[in-house]
């Protein structure tokens, strides 16, 4: 295995002069050098051949002892220096100060086919930023991250990737719901891959420390390597950078809302500067459409990071980034302008996205009423979001409202509730919808095909991941692989996998890992 190693981050940016692996406050540094904790008995559970190819790693390499040892953190690859990043952040709306990579260690950067990829281990042990944690991860959370990273990519959503999943052979003590019932679980590591793991919090750290010199260094480095389209100079350069981050963040959130993904913990330290979905912790997918739902038990009361609030949180997080970049720009109105652009464009882009979900191209002034009425009607009885939009593509222009309603009947969790006023609400909406379809020039087949390109048939529902986890804990990884392969083609019919085109089972409604999760991993 011959990897074309690059070390741009650690050679161009300042390092922590203290090389001991002790938890501490770190000043004047973008990172600290630290080696992974050597796993007791690493075992490769699953790999992504597609991600391996991005790094120039062959199928034969994936089966080698060298791959197992290097990418589990057991051995250090020649001429590399693993490191943990230093950053700060706002957590649940409150300033948390220095945070950093508490259980992630970056191994190295690989340059392959004119693209650069940072390779990072999540769950590789203690770092100077671990605070009260041990820096380790467990099998259940690692399976969830491995599967979801790749599922999101194949949905067409910007995300970090997952190269491999390993068991470490170590036992890790975890309190799943923070209720005093700690227990030992299987330790695991996810090998994550991304162009960069730089976050909003990296910039917030230096701004909070009033370290403008290193804030400028970090920003210049980020623009140079990840925003090469920016050619302007001076303060405009940083404004253009902020504008681009607003745009990529907007695109990411629109995609989340399109497929029903709930991140669960949108702290500023979990926001990628590249607009990548990052840090798959207590995430979840909308089963029944509910804008007020969040899977994160930590957020159960406030519901700050609920599905319907994600666009507002993204804007708030961008405001925090604007505050961090202000010392380089010193023009509040200019920064506010791009925040206003984000807000205004998001509303119009959201309506356009929703119109594509229901197959409407002739967006007249009535489209907003049609969409708003749909989002209200979806909540009148539990209606599966994924199944509803997928079945909506089977509705024909010449259907009656009654026939159209029958075609999406499978999406209802409690079909017996679709009577009287609830039924009338649905019939009213389908009357509006069918009237709109009559004005469309596309045929039923053309419209259906387009809708099926934006409305996935299969997503990684929490209960599906939980089934894979429970099997894996018994050394059975077949379901991990089955779901991994299924989610490579989420928009395809895949009739052989029809059993996964199903509503959340009753048993999963209140089961830990299916309906509620914590940040414990």
HELIX and SHEET records of a PDB file:
HELIX    1   1 UNK A    8  UNK A   12  1                                   5    
HELIX    2   2 UNK A   49  UNK A   54  1                                   6    
HELIX    3   3 UNK A   59  UNK A   62  1                                   4    
HELIX    4   4 UNK A   65  UNK A   71  1                                   7    
HELIX    5   5 UNK A  139  UNK A  154  1                                  16    
HELIX    6   6 UNK A  200  UNK A  208  1                                   9    
HELIX    7   7 UNK A  212  UNK A  226  1                                  15    
HELIX    8   8 UNK A  234  UNK A  259  1                                  26    
HELIX    9   9 UNK A  268  UNK A  270  5                                   3    
HELIX   10  10 UNK A  297  UNK A  299  5                                   3    
HELIX   11  11 UNK A  307  UNK A  309  5                                   3    
HELIX   12  12 UNK A  310  UNK A  329  1                                  20    
HELIX   13  13 UNK A  332  UNK A  357  1                                  26    
HELIX   14  14 UNK A  367  UNK A  377  1                                  11    
HELIX   15  15 UNK A  385  UNK A  392  1                                   8    
HELIX   16  16 UNK A  401  UNK A  407  1                                   7    
HELIX   17  17 UNK A  409  UNK A  411  5                                   3    
HELIX   18  18 UNK A  415  UNK A  417  5                                   3    
HELIX   19  19 UNK A  420  UNK A  438  1                                  19    
HELIX   20  20 UNK A  444  UNK A  451  1                                   8    
HELIX   21  21 UNK A  462  UNK A  472  1                                  11    
HELIX   22  22 UNK A  478  UNK A  486  1                                   9    
HELIX   23  23 UNK A  487  UNK A  489  5                                   3    
HELIX   24  24 UNK A  495  UNK A  500  5                                   6    
HELIX   25  25 UNK A  506  UNK A  508  5                                   3    
SHEET    1   A 5 UNK A   5  UNK A   6  0                                        
SHEET    2   A 5 UNK A 104  UNK A 112 -1                                        
SHEET    3   A 5 UNK A 115  UNK A 122 -1                                        
SHEET    4   A 5 UNK A 183  UNK A 194 -1                                        
SHEET    5   A 5 UNK A 137  UNK A 138 -1                                        
SHEET    1   B 6 UNK A   5  UNK A   6  0                                        
SHEET    2   B 6 UNK A 104  UNK A 112 -1                                        
SHEET    3   B 6 UNK A 115  UNK A 122 -1                                        
SHEET    4   B 6 UNK A 183  UNK A 194 -1                                        
SHEET    5   B 6 UNK A 161  UNK A 174 -1                                        
SHEET    6   B 6 UNK A  43  UNK A  47 -1                                        
SHEET    1   C 2 UNK A  31  UNK A  33  0                                        
SHEET    2   C 2 UNK A  83  UNK A  85 -1                                        
SHEET    1   D 2 UNK A  88  UNK A  91  0                                        
SHEET    2   D 2 UNK A  94  UNK A  98 -1                                        
SHEET    1   E 2 UNK A 261  UNK A 262  0                                        
SHEET    2   E 2 UNK A 284  UNK A 285 -1                                        
END                                                                             
